[in-house]
Amino acid sequence: MPVVTCMVEWSAWITEENLGQLIRVAVLLLAGPPVLYVFTRLATRFSKKHFSPHSSLLIGKGIFYGGTAIILLMALSDLGFQLTALLGAAGIAGVAIGFASQTSLSNIISGLFLVWEKPFGVGDAIKVGDHVGAVFSIDLMSIKLRTFDNRFVRIPNEQIIKGQMINITRFPIRRLDINLGVAYKEDVGRVMKVLREVADANPYCLDEPEPIIIFQEFGNSSLDFLFGVWFAKTDLLLLRNSIMKEIKERFDAEGIEIPFPHRTLYSGAATAPFPVRIVGEDDAQGAAEAGEGASGEPGAPD
């Protein structure tokens, strides 16, 4: 009897009108997502030609999420749901969720500011705090980085807006600054000439702008220089590896000394300290004369 009653109820509910509604909902849910996907891809491809990768990515996601919401609302409307009451309930729920998720709303607002300000785009290498990597996704809540050692990093938008962010690849050229020191006995002009020759010979150093060579200061144990060379932003590692090696080779070939700290080790109170004696010119001459006299050569005493 319960089975028969259930079948009677279903047969009473499924009328021609209800059957048409079900067919429309089924067609909408089956055909809507593929059509929306194709439309999103076309819109994203079109926006890439006229907008930045950052903006085109957000446009594509906005169309996809907005279209999904429209499909669901149309399906609910065909099933007989009152959208006015549903939207009112959604508004009340949205207010409650907003109070409960203030951090998320802050990240969304920060994401809108990033869209408007455009401090970086997809593909740029940026530094945020201790993280350095290439941007491969920009969302309303966060950005995603791929570090150079192939790690995934998610950074909330609020952290980027409130903190310091460095765009490493914003401009086509950059400058590599190398701080180095030479011994006090070296000629400053000769050192600067050798550094300029190193920059001219390196294929990754740009001729324009010219390299900068600055005699900075008299250090504690060295003459300190700043050696800055310009390069294309894609040649950083190639330039760094090659020019450091070339500086060392040229300094060795020219006899230019790079000073390093010297330390004297003392093992403890049980060991006597190393004997140190300062010998002057008179003492050295007397020692030489005494040595000659002991060997029986001219200059020895009678």
Secondary structure, 3 states (H helix, E strand, C coil): CHHHHHHHHHHHHCCHHHHHHHHHHHHHHHHHHHHHHHHHHHHHHHHHHHCCHHHHHHHHHHHHHHHHHHHHHHHHHHCCCCHHHHHHHHHHHHHHHHHHCHHHHHHHHHHHHHHHHCCCCCCCEEEECCEEEEEEEECCCEEEEEECCCCEEEEEHHHHHHCCEEECCCCCEEEEEEEEEECCCCCHHHHHHHHHHHHHHCCCCCCCCCCEEEEEEECCCCEEEEEEEEEEHHHHHHHHHHHHHHHHHHHHHHCCCCCCCCCCCCCCCCCCCCCCCCCCHHHHHHHHHHHHHHCCCCCCCC
